[in-house]
Amino acid sequence: MNKTTTFHPLARLLHWTMAAMIVAMLFIGAGMVATVSQKHTWLLTIHKPLGIAILLLAIARLALRLRHRPPPLPADLPLWQRLAALASHWLLYGLMLALPLIGWAMLCAGGYPVLLAGTLRLPPIAPENALLFAWLRETHHYLAWLLFLTFVAHLSAGLYHGLIRRDGVLAAMWPRRPRAPVPTTDG
Amino acid sequence: MHDIRLSLDRAARWTLLGGLALTTVAAFGYVGGWLAPRRLTPQRLVDTLQHNGGLHPGYRRNHAKGVCVAGWFEGNGVASPYSTAAVFARGRTPVVGRFAIPGGNPYAPDGGVPIRSMALRFNGMDGEQWRTGMNAMPVFPVSTPQAFYQQALAGRPEPATGKPDPARLAAFFAAHPETAAFRAWAKQARPSASYATERYNSINAFYLVDGNGTRHAVRWAMLPLAHDAAPGPAGDHDYLARDLQQRLAQGPQRWTLRITFAAPGDAVDDAAQAWPANRRSIDAGVLVIDRTQPQGSGPCRDINYDPTVLPGGIEPSADPLLAARSAAYADSFLRRTAEQAHLPGTAPAATGTAR
């Protein structure tokens, strides 16, 4: 039973690392298209390599998630909250994989070279086509909004578990090491 | 087990939860510009250009009237000691370009403004690109995107006359002395009869970066080899595209790429200030344009000539107009491609017409 009360340590590390990256990414994305200042240029320079880093980590995280089952939710949690948790977690996985891929494809469709750093360039994954660009660009925009709203819901739900219900759900993902069971330290 | 040991009552804990969520949303709203109504966003800038030129779905929001061209650049290796960019080495680089006139109206008369523009995309063999948007004028009127926005606001047409209010324009120029160099040029400039006889200037400065990583501040220009410049014919609104077709029927049109180096103290980050005429320059090769297509069906239609798309060996300067051009062009590109794609919420683009 001890085994299943917390997430795998690597899962927790990935969760908090990616939380910082994804939240930064959402703000960078929203900010870079909302200014004509130099921030536009340097935020755009960060946006692309950060997006690819999130994509790679999301793949690693998905593999870990499929290998290690997360700890079960409290038995007394209402069904709708269980379903919401399940749906929002898979939605988060889907979005953190889809958004970087759509962003990458969108740049290819727009005819842009996809520069990660200096002259390090990613290969095209979509044909150069303005109509495809427009669809992908707007999809990127609305899915980013969906990711932001899902993140706010996820943050609120985490706080609800940690502050209101105090049911151990937030603790299961908390970055500190779980305390060793009391009996084994007795002695 | 308790997650967070806080001696707060339940109401305070709900308030903390709600407060954190709301703060996150408000911060996002601020960064995204929705809660920052005074910030100059690309959308506000392009909205103003669109208002001035009228809404023409599928067209660029500025320099809306133009033609596609294609050809190549023949590098001569002279610029290679100053930049590692492959385009400067000896040899050919294919080019997709566009000539245009300023303004958001694709039906504007060619003789309405004395400025013509040349945009180029050099397609490097290795997938690298160099995009540049140049103008046939020596300097930009203003130094900052904010001043450009003010100029666009001052230049909005009056509903009664369809022309800007002269008093409002005069007030803008009086409040912006940095426009003096541009105004002195504009006073004697006449709309030319041809795209082919114009000298096109990068206006903004950039850095060439050599093999040692040393940066050289430069501006560049395309100097025409055709010297029969003449004022445009009166009473004809659409002579530029026809003139270009006629010239290309005779043979390719050529320009020399001249790169001018800044001297210490020259204004690298201010496009409103010219550099003295005696600055050292080199000729890096020849641009050859050998064909033209209508912009509605030509390959330039779907290219965003963002001047910050650069190959290794060329870097943008800190000129604030460069970032603003990149941000605003991206917004204009999204608007017109979304209209072409008939995305929900966009005005229907006229299809198959000259664009």
Contacts between the chains, C-beta under 8 A, distances in Angstrom:
chain1	res1	chain2	res2	distance
A	26	B	28	7.0
A	27	B	27	7.4
A	27	B	28	6.6
A	27	B	31	5.1
A	30	B	28	6.1
A	30	B	31	5.2
A	30	B	32	3.7
A	30	B	33	7.9
A	31	B	31	4.4
A	31	B	32	6.9
A	32	B	327	7.9
A	33	B	42	6.8
A	33	B	327	7.4
A	33	B	330	7.4
A	33	B	331	7.6
A	34	B	31	7.1
A	34	B	32	5.2
A	34	B	33	3.4
A	34	B	36	7.8
A	34	B	39	7.1
A	34	B	41	4.9
A	34	B	42	7.5
A	34	B	43	7.7
A	35	B	33	7.4
A	35	B	39	6.6
A	35	B	40	7.6
A	35	B	41	6.4
A	35	B	42	7.6
A	35	B	327	6.7
A	36	B	40	5.4
A	36	B	41	6.9
A	36	B	42	5.6
A	36	B	45	6.1
A	36	B	145	4.5
A	36	B	323	6.6
A	36	B	324	3.9
A	36	B	327	4.7
A	36	B	328	6.3
A	37	B	40	8.0
A	37	B	145	7.5
A	37	B	320	6.9
A	37	B	323	6.2
A	37	B	324	7.5
A	38	B	318	7.0
A	38	B	320	6.4
A	38	B	323	4.8
A	39	B	323	7.7
A	40	B	42	7.7
A	40	B	323	4.9
A	40	B	324	7.6
A	40	B	326	6.2
A	40	B	327	4.2
A	41	B	308	6.3
A	41	B	316	7.1
A	41	B	322	7.5
A	41	B	323	4.5
A	41	B	326	6.3
A	44	B	326	7.8
A	110	B	304	6.9
A	110	B	333	7.2
A	110	B	337	7.8
A	111	B	302	6.7
A	111	B	303	6.0
A	111	B	304	7.6
A	112	B	129	7.8
A	112	B	304	7.9
A	112	B	309	6.6
A	113	B	127	6.2
A	113	B	128	6.5
A	113	B	129	5.2
A	113	B	309	6.9
A	118	B	312	6.5
A	119	B	128	7.1
A	119	B	311	7.6
A	119	B	312	3.9
A	121	B	127	6.1
A	121	B	128	7.6
A	128	B	302	7.6
A	129	B	302	7.8
A	130	B	301	7.4
A	130	B	302	3.7
A	130	B	337	4.5
A	130	B	340	6.0
A	130	B	341	7.4
A	131	B	337	6.9
A	131	B	340	6.0
A	131	B	341	4.1
A	133	B	302	7.7
A	133	B	337	5.4
A	134	B	334	6.9
A	134	B	337	3.9
A	134	B	338	4.4
A	134	B	340	6.8
A	134	B	341	4.0
A	134	B	343	5.8
A	135	B	341	5.9
A	135	B	343	7.0
A	137	B	334	5.6
A	137	B	337	7.6
A	137	B	338	7.6
A	138	B	334	7.9
A	138	B	338	6.5
A	138	B	343	5.8
A	148	B	28	6.2
A	152	B	21	5.6
A	152	B	24	5.8
A	152	B	25	6.2
A	155	B	20	7.0
A	155	B	21	6.3
A	155	B	24	6.6
A	156	B	17	6.2
A	156	B	20	7.9
A	156	B	21	4.8
A	159	B	16	7.4
A	159	B	17	4.4
A	159	B	20	6.3
A	159	B	21	7.6
A	160	B	17	6.3
A	161	B	3	7.0
A	162	B	3	3.8
A	162	B	4	5.2
A	163	B	3	7.5
A	163	B	4	6.2
A	163	B	6	7.3
A	163	B	13	4.3
A	163	B	14	7.8
A	163	B	16	6.3
A	163	B	17	5.6
A	164	B	10	7.1
A	164	B	13	6.0
A	164	B	14	6.7
A	164	B	17	6.9
A	166	B	1	8.0
A	166	B	2	4.8
A	166	B	3	5.8
A	166	B	4	7.8
A	168	B	1	5.2
A	168	B	3	7.0
A	169	B	3	7.9
A	170	B	3	4.3
A	170	B	4	7.6
A	171	B	1	6.0
A	171	B	3	4.7
A	174	B	3	7.0
